[in-house]
Amino acid sequence: MTVTRLPRPSIRVTADLVILTVRSGELHVLLIDRGNPPYLGRPALPGGFVRDGETLEGAAYRELAEETGLLAGDITLEQLRAYSEPGRDPRGRVITIAYLALGPELPLPVAGTDAAAARWIPVEQALATELAFDHEEILRDCLESARARLEHTTAAATFCKEPFTVADLRHVYEAVWGQRLDPSNFRRKVTNTAGFIVPTGERRFPDVGRPAALYTRGPATLLIPPLLRTTTDEP
């Protein structure tokens, strides 16, 4: 009996990066303009192919530096999930691993290698743009992951430059969730959550209004109880 051996499929792997930051009170995502086919000139998430002898994480940080000028010390990338739809990339069978990063008002990026340009774009504007590949789906998934993370962890504080006020922290939640929050209720929940924020004993004196207490990030990583989104807040 003759056994027919089917050819092994040629599969390549990429790393795509969803980098979120709050700029001027609005949630932004880092996009590039593709400098090479396919989708030449189309906005896309930063990313690229994993090279021989390279780890996924190594490829992600290399692409971050090459396409934006941001370095590993600027942000921490976290692996989110894989995307393996057979037709997602016109170049062939390509599986991508999405990485998510959150950071406080990150610097302006500098495009390089196969990126014609790199810039921060408001998330809602990016979602209304025709992105390359399946990057809209990846962005939506990572955005929901970031929103859920703010409910159950202290990740929102990573958006704030220390020291910060409770209002600064609330503005992060409002920007990421796309909801307005009641200041009094938010302050009560945040200050009553052990280890979320730590008072410095100092105050910020604005030009208008009352002085505001300043805080730093606390040791807690999980929010117990969670700080959940609602469906009744004014959008």
C-alpha positions, -999 to 999 in steps of 0.1 A, spaced: 0 0 0 14 34 -11 11 62 14 7 96 -1 24 122 19 8 155 18 31 186 16 36 203 49 18 237 50 41 267 51 31 287 81 47 320 92 42 338 125 39 375 132 36 397 163 11 426 162 11 453 189 -18 472 204 -3 500 224 -28 522 243 -22 555 261 -42 585 273 -33 617 256 -52 650 263 -78 631 282 -86 607 253 -76 571 247 -52 567 218 -37 537 199 -4 536 181 -8 531 143 17 530 115 12 536 77 25 505 59 55 511 38 54 478 19 28 457 1 3 443 9 -19 472 20 8 498 10 0 531 27 -28 516 48 -30 523 85 -21 492 106 -9 481 140 28 479 145 42 444 140 61 420 118 74 385 112 92 364 138 127 357 126 146 324 129 161 320 164 139 347 178 112 344 205 77 359 201 84 384 228 118 393 212 101 398 179 74 420 195 100 443 212 122 444 181 92 455 159 83 480 185 117 496 183 121 494 146 87 507 136 81 533 163 114 541 181 99 530 215 121 507 235 114 478 259 120 501 289 92 525 277 64 500 280 57 463 289 40 441 263 16 414 274 6 385 251 -32 385 246 -42 359 220 -36 343 186 -54 350 153 -53 321 128 -80 327 102 -65 311 70 -73 341 48 -63 369 71 -30 377 53 -28 378 14 9 367 16 0 332 27 -7 312 58 2 337 86 -7 333 123 -3 364 144 1 368 182 -14 400 195 4 419 223 -13 446 245 5 474 263 -8 503 284 12 533 293 10 569 306 12 596 279 39 578 259 63 599 237 57 606 200 68 576 180 94 576 152 87 554 122 114 531 108 120 501 86 88 491 68 66 518 84 61 549 64 48 568 94 39 562 130 14 582 151 -10 582 180 -47 581 169 -78 583 191 -92 548 194 -126 557 181 -110 573 150 -89 543 145 -119 520 146 -136 541 120 -106 538 97 -101 509 73 -71 491 88 -49 466 71 -53 428 76 -77 419 105 -63 447 127 -97 462 134 -107 429 150 -75 427 170 -79 463 181 -115 458 193 -105 426 212 -75 443 229 -97 474 237 -123 452 255 -95 434 273 -81 467 285 -115 478 296 -121 446 315 -87 448 331 -95 482 346 -125 465 363 -105 438 380 -70 451 384 -51 483 393 -39 487 357 -56 522 354 -29 536 377 -2 527 351 -17 554 329 -11 581 355 22 599 360 30 599 397 20 616 418 -16 619 407 -50 629 420 -81 608 422 -95 630 395 -66 621 373 -73 584 379 -110 589 372 -102 606 339 -83 574 329 -113 553 336 -136 576 317 -112 577 287 -108 539 285 -144 530 293 -160 558 273 -182 566 302 -186 596 326 -183 585 362 -198 602 393 -168 618 411 -180 612 446 -188 575 441 -156 570 423 -135 586 450 -153 565 477 -147 532 458 -110 540 450 -100 553 484 -117 524 502 -99 497 481 -69 486 501 -36 490 483 -49 506 451 -35 541 458 -14 555 485 -16 591 498 16 611 497 5 637 522 10 664 497 -16 684 476 -18 699 442 -29 736 442 -48 744 409 -53 779 396 -91 774 402 -108 752 427 -98 734 459 -64 717 465 -64 680 456 -47 652 475 -18 635 457 -13 597 455 11 571 442 3 536 430 -2 511 458 11 475 461 -22 458 451 -26 443 416 -62 431 419 -93 451 428 -114 434 455 -142 441 451 -139 449 414 -147 484 401 -173 475 375 -186 494 345 -223 503 345 -248 507 317 -264 538 332 -236 563 332 -238 591 307 -217 582 276 
